Amino acid sequence: MKATSEGVFYRRPAPDADPYVAEGGHVDAGQTVGVIETMKTYSQVRTESSGTAARFLLDDGEEVRTGQNLLEVDDE
């Protein structure tokens, strides 16, 4: 799945919270798997299909550009 905006990508809702989803975990279509912060505004990153969150392609807190790949999802 790809970023729909640029900013800073976070895999968890707060620094001390668990990630929205762990690598290898099941995701449902429309499930939040992270957020992108742009100028103190947070946009949820949601999956387009159900499957397994195979691998995140960037680290928590890393800058992301529009269209950049964020997560590999193995479809069901």
TABEL-V410729 format. One record per residue. N is the residue number from 1. RES is the residue in three letters. SS is DSSP state (H for helix, E for strand, - for the rest). OMEGA is omega in degrees with one decimal (NA if undefined). Layout:
BEGIN
n=N res=RES ss=SS omega=OMEGA
n=N res=RES ss=SS omega=OMEGA
END
This chain:
BEGIN
n=1 res=MET ss=- omega=-172.9
n=2 res=LYS ss=E omega=176.7
n=3 res=ALA ss=- omega=178.4
n=4 res=THR ss=- omega=177.1
n=5 res=SER ss=- omega=176.9
n=6 res=GLU ss=- omega=-178.8
n=7 res=GLY ss=E omega=178.9
n=8 res=VAL ss=E omega=-177.4
n=9 res=PHE ss=E omega=176.2
n=10 res=TYR ss=E omega=179.4
n=11 res=ARG ss=- omega=-176.5
n=12 res=ARG ss=E omega=-177.2
n=13 res=PRO ss=- omega=179.1
n=14 res=ALA ss=- omega=-177.3
n=15 res=PRO ss=- omega=-178.0
n=16 res=ASP ss=- omega=-178.1
n=17 res=ALA ss=- omega=173.8
n=18 res=ASP ss=- omega=176.2
n=19 res=PRO ss=E omega=175.8
n=20 res=TYR ss=- omega=178.4
n=21 res=VAL ss=- omega=177.9
n=22 res=ALA ss=- omega=173.2
n=23 res=GLU ss=- omega=-177.4
n=24 res=GLY ss=- omega=-179.9
n=25 res=GLY ss=- omega=178.0
n=26 res=HIS ss=E omega=173.1
n=27 res=VAL ss=E omega=174.9
n=28 res=ASP ss=- omega=176.0
n=29 res=ALA ss=- omega=179.5
n=30 res=GLY ss=- omega=-179.1
n=31 res=GLN ss=- omega=176.1
n=32 res=THR ss=E omega=178.2
n=33 res=VAL ss=E omega=178.8
n=34 res=GLY ss=E omega=175.8
n=35 res=VAL ss=E omega=173.4
n=36 res=ILE ss=E omega=178.6
n=37 res=GLU ss=E omega=176.0
n=38 res=THR ss=E omega=179.2
n=39 res=MET ss=- omega=177.7
n=40 res=LYS ss=- omega=173.9
n=41 res=THR ss=E omega=-176.8
n=42 res=TYR ss=E omega=176.9
n=43 res=SER ss=E omega=179.7
n=44 res=GLN ss=E omega=174.5
n=45 res=VAL ss=E omega=-175.9
n=46 res=ARG ss=E omega=178.3
n=47 res=THR ss=- omega=177.3
n=48 res=GLU ss=- omega=-177.6
n=49 res=SER ss=- omega=176.4
n=50 res=SER ss=- omega=177.6
n=51 res=GLY ss=E omega=-179.8
n=52 res=THR ss=E omega=175.8
n=53 res=ALA ss=E omega=-171.7
n=54 res=ALA ss=E omega=-174.8
n=55 res=ARG ss=E omega=171.1
n=56 res=PHE ss=E omega=-174.2
n=57 res=LEU ss=- omega=174.0
n=58 res=LEU ss=- omega=-176.3
n=59 res=ASP ss=- omega=175.2
n=60 res=ASP ss=- omega=179.1
n=61 res=GLY ss=- omega=-178.9
n=62 res=GLU ss=E omega=177.7
n=63 res=GLU ss=E omega=-177.4
n=64 res=VAL ss=E omega=177.5
n=65 res=ARG ss=- omega=177.5
n=66 res=THR ss=- omega=178.9
n=67 res=GLY ss=- omega=179.4
n=68 res=GLN ss=- omega=177.4
n=69 res=ASN ss=E omega=-179.2
n=70 res=LEU ss=- omega=-168.8
n=71 res=LEU ss=E omega=171.7
n=72 res=GLU ss=E omega=177.7
n=73 res=VAL ss=E omega=174.2
n=74 res=ASP ss=E omega=-178.3
n=75 res=ASP ss=E omega=177.7
n=76 res=GLU ss=- omega=NA
END
